[in-house]
């Protein structure tokens, strides 16, 4: 990628030209990346909460089974 103002060669992920300081237009891509990271974090948290609740339910079922088995 090249700077539109001075023609300096830039890395593809650059947000500003290192020579003249002109914006490259990649700011929106950085915002999209941040939004995607936030979505993934929310989704990851829901998966973890679901797994913890699932394990708790299974442990309760096992505990009920053990208690009912010991009464016999």
GIFENZI-V622487 format. One record per pair of residues at least 6 apart in sequence whose C-alpha atoms are under 6 Angstrom apart, sorted by sequence separation. I is the first residue (numbers start at 1). GAP is how many residues later the second one is. If there is no record, write none. Layout:
i->I gap->GAP
i->I gap->GAP
This chain:
i->2 gap->6
i->16 gap->6
i->2 gap->7
i->16 gap->7
i->1 gap->8
i->2 gap->8
i->15 gap->8
i->16 gap->8
i->1 gap->9
i->15 gap->9
i->1 gap->11
i->15 gap->11
